[in-house]
Amino acid sequence: MGLGKQAKTLSKGQVDAMLAYLATTRHAKRNRLIFLLSAKAGLRAKEIAKLTWRMTNDAQGGIARTIHLQDSASKGKSGRLIPLNEEVREALVHYRNEVTAFAGPHVICTERSLETSAQAIVNMFQRWYRHLGFAGCSSHSGRRTFITNAARKISTVGGSLKDVQELAGHSNLRTTQRYIDENPEAQIRVVGLI
């Protein structure tokens, strides 16, 4: 996958702009959750569409602190445990409270169906990014942003790229490495430390 073909990663300002925009949309809580599942949990469009409440719930039926993403909801055999960022967990709680009366097994539903498709998620992201004028962004931008941010911070908590690989659900570390944006400023700073 060449760099020119990859979805662009999002800056903090772009993430904030997207969240502000989504707060004004018709289905604000659902749309916020979809975006956060991508940008703060690293889920693919297919995984967002296939995510069920069972995968998000703890033993008491509340929202757990980890998503237990099953292989059936992921690409190939990339099911995994994903610790939840508190912002994502809160969005799940708020959204579940909103949809409880008509919720089906899938977390993301529409007005016409108790589930949605990966293509519908991809289309949502395209509309949102186009509305905000974020050229080069796609449904994979949030996932790339999550993986890049995790890679940059993992050593500060005692982890390694192998941990990022696990969070991403990649079978090969090389795949994970292709998702990570380089940081020329960090390269200059690290050389200064040598």
WOVEN-V50242 format. One line per field, one symbol per residue. ss: DSSP state (@ for helix, = for strand, . for the rest). A space follows every 50 residues. Layout:
ss=???
This chain:
ss=..@@@......@@@@@@@@@@@.....@@@@@@@@@@@@.....@@@@@@ .=@@@@=.....=..====.@@@......====..@@@@@@@@@@@@@@@ @@...=...........@@@@@@@@@@@@@@@........@@@@@@@@@@ @@@@@@@...@@@@@@@@....@@@@@@@....@@@@@@@@@@.
